[in-house]
């Protein structure tokens, strides 16, 4: 953050360490809404990483929600393969 206010239209303020009450300048950054939503941590009832779901067939399904649409990345037999797919997809987004 540069200390300027208000932010340009497509940007929001995000806490890099995900602690909402830690408002130090070094912890704040300008980020688009889409990236801010992807940065959220949501509880998963199956104790799986974010963006990973278990299919009825027992495969690990990786999908992202972008602009209110689901983006299917793939199905994987191993959780480690699904995690690698998430990392590769995120690298491709930046």
N, C-alpha and C positions, 0 to 999 in steps of 0.2 A: 504494500500500500504506500502511496505517495503522500498521504495526508490531505489530499484534495477532496472536496465534497461539493456537489453531489456527483455520483458516478455517472458515466455515459449510459444511455438507455439499455443496451443489452446486458449490462453487467450487474452483479449482485456482490455483496460482501460474504465471504466464506471464511470459516475458521479452519485453518489447515490441520490442527490437531483434533478437530471435531468436538472441542469443549466449548460450549456456547458462551459461558461466562468468562472465558479467557480472552479479553479484548486488547491484548498487547498488539502494537503495530506489527511486530514481526510474525504474529500468528494470523493476521488478517490478510486476505488477498482478494483481488478483483477476479470474478469468475462469471461465466455465463450461467443462466438458469439451468440449462441442460446439464452442464458439468456439475453444478451444485447438487442437482437431484441424484446424479450418479455417485456422488461422494457420500450420500447418506448411508448410514448403517441401519438396516432393518432386521428385526428378529426373524429367524427362520425356524419353524417348528421342528424341522428334521436335522437341525444343527449343521446345515450345509452353508457354504459361503454364499454371499450375495450373488444373484443372477444364476444360481444353480438350483435345479429342481429335479426331483426324482420322478421318472415316468412310471407308468403302470407295469412296464416290462422290466423295471429295475435298472434302467439306464439313467445316466446323469445328463440332463438337458440344460444347455446354456442358452439363455435369451436375455436380451436387454429391451427396455422400453424407451424408445426415442421418439420425441414429438408425438406422444400418445399412441404410438404404434409399436407392436412387438417385433423385434429383430431376432430371428432364430439363428443362433450361431452353429449349433450342432448337438448331436447326441454322442455320448462317450460311455464306454464300459467301465473306465476307471475314473475315480474322482480326480486323480492327479492330472489326467489328460484334460478334464474339464477346466481345472484351474489354469493350466497352460493356455487353453483356448481363450479364457477370460483375459489373461494378461496380453496375449497377442492381439485380441480385438481392441483392448484399450489403447495399446500402442498405435494401432491403425487409426484410432479416432483423433489422436493428438497431432 
